[in-house]
């Protein structure tokens, strides 16, 4: 949306048409102001009215927050599959799953734990994905349904706040891999890796800034460029990880250790299996919230189901098999337990192969960062300042914040990671519970999409001054429980299941405090929609 368009919507909010009094055509009075360009429809001026006559507000609406048209959506089953092909095989996920091996779970037990989590995630992500497909709106706008046009900032900023810190942290971790690759290619660069400027060496700064710039460039081209990058990176990651597993299997003489010397048995084994499955779901607690950011451009509901099927249960079982092989092979070779595939890559004796493996890990980390940690804060900031920020500008602001917080210092401070990120992360379960209960149980999927963009008091999502007090009432006790489980040592046994406790409590509470007798309307957003690629 350009400056003229924003000016026009402000003019209409004041009760005038941008071309002067009495100049509006009939179709504009109905709220449809569109232009045709080479077969696609984009907003040349914002549509000014909902079908009921409520004025759309520039404080809630711009081209990046508008619903996407059904026609022309580009995210196919393959697009969604490659989304998961990248994210599931992130280095952080490998560290988690290898940790199950270190705790004493054997091969089949690790596969079972991941399988339990995968089945649950498959269902949760389908429910979340269908919401985005039907409405065509991003997560901050989706949150307006439950929390109100102003209360939605609670949900979007919590999700975006967690993501923006992890964006910086993941960029730092990727820069470490880049430093390994550069010093392998140019040993003289090791001299640049010994000093410290604000906690990072000269080489570290160069590596971080280089990756920072690459990610900003990719995101500046919008969601369709992210789709293309994920589609490019997915096969590379799968081939690389499978190759590492095969190489480790051969290094171990064609067999592996199926578990450590202190394997778990009986009740403790089963508790760890179920805890592992629950934590696997909690890891994706961020993504089940804002999956609609991606599925708003999905071609069909079947595309979501197929993409999720191959990307979640099938891909996660492949991931589990790779974890079992590389962990068991390393343990058989020298009795040690690696932390992630990056540890293996650093030991590759051939410089060429080491560089190729490092490049693959860099491609992976950038792919994961874009989808998991960049998109959410971009939409959150756009939602906060829709008059001033579009997708590209918000991406730059997000990236700058991710830089100025000096994320390597945060990563090396356990207090920050545990209490700040852990605390914020614990609140995502209650958010999910409220949003899902409201959409599926209370409204039964009925959404008045145009009303998501108006501040009119009679509109469906105005509630009380823009905030739904019933959603807040449900959110507070569930959040207290989530934080208590996360930080009170006496409740440590429950910590693995905290996401389920918090999400479940929020959903049940909201179901009972919500107005179940209200009449909900199902109104498409096609009249105010934009092309999915704009």
Steps between C-alpha positions, in 0.01 A plus 500: 500500500647837399480835675206613285301194599563560869393863458182387326396267781560779753278728290219247493531450876424872523183444298618613153594332175864558392383652168268748670145503635251307289771355277474138616377244249243243607755220522722715723207576730453125533861478617670358188776718357722274294714519189588237241861445401596225255232267625558557872320720746685727742398791718552833326296659778381329817139377491327740733190320631396162631180356347307641801644847441766506774809698401826310471775652710857578394602406854396141425538459126774513239592287202711257706232449766211472252353154431638319196284407204422133450597525134873509433625352827835324449581293808461138386542171687867508403539854636362395837700176500828687441407740778514202737791334319707799608358569844491143631867450413618814680813468713297587811264210436794263454643616831165428668457153347861399564436607859240222523774254407722651769219458756498127435234442236582241235435512126137381492417704808624822336296422189193437716542828691538699178215305341262587784589866466470484120147358509386772740670771294343372180156558648579834664666642189210397279254681728724808505568481127135476401434829679754681284376336181136596559549859616817591309627714788836498687531411868468851650171549314388147590556590866246781468225237477558385858667795669351797316647752261723646774537198725657314208822688568541282811521185290697637206763678712552197725553280195709763323707579810609140544577470129701818467743395774536154349560659159808668640612189688459271197684748279785494751506118504507498120789748507698251710463243221606763245810577708592130501466490122698819442790399723511160327527672162726784614702403810643851524157623609549331837693812602174697458321265736695570819389851605168613648281793400181509709542127555573400140826473307567692180443185296190430706360844419571459129331158496199623698447812287536300177227256604289785639510676162418182306190439711381860475534489121300177473218622726485839330360324192204373701337171587524357148879531506500318835292225335754470218795493740341230717425294187865534396644420842279204594650232271853621575446452873345155467783378276768653724366352824443158343856509362644587843308208653625256234858624541482460878353151460795402281747660743352283776563184297146443378331477842402735782440503875125497549523669839751618758634286785236640734185436299167568669256224590145464631299797623789745465541403135132559424493829689797622294338383175178690568691800634709501183188491285341782700812716476514434127153655473601789728798577275249564222269695731613819328431367154154360564404856595604679182483222241221708343770746386590236242173317435322828415665446162434124476335376181251277680423329830625176344835668432531571871414143602730340242786738575460444872476122458829469313664780697396402853452125575698366201778758509525483879546122490781550248645762734476254791677229299785739420526594869521134603768424239732794564464478880546125509789506254692767691443319830628175350808671356629671815233478772411870475170669426495783247281807543403553135607414143716814510737312732541232233552754222789662687683166507479435123864461391447602137489880460276489192244274668514709817424816300211329317354378831539847656322659205213254542473582871500872418224452243306303763540754778398790278194304382396423858559857613294649221193288564512460877652824623469770235146487364325526840665826618461654155123452510488603868671832425290556188190443712626745763577780251302424182501865392878516500634146448454255218652151482837621370540786748391282792753237393779757521382622842481141629849424373643816658347408837643149462842658451504772767402259779843334447345150494827315562513655847141391565577148379795474736288619795293206635290734716375688194429183304322325786304785656434741215456271203376215718242726660376644173496155342290364786229753415457375144310190612220704663477719189457192284232362732291818491530551124418138411209473744351825374532414130404131501281449808324834543476642148515166317726657239274799428697821444381839379825589325421864401418578865860415594604830342255752646497693827123555488342434840228283352748275321539139607856523636482835674393336829574751780725776368663254265578231760309180572499478883385136490816401312717687750317330790578161347859595422606618847453185715641277227804729470555491877491120492740491204750730671471311830575168333789656308673665797401328827747213566242295690293479181796390291348158430216672316718736297513273195122515476455870585391597147213251514393602850501869411336465157237263637418719800470809281274319252270359769481831688422693184231250400315565825545878516431565129162609374383171348151637427622782276427493129817482290515595133706339227596771248773454239779753464515471120352848451796658680763238412829545316705265286708259706809629316509879507 
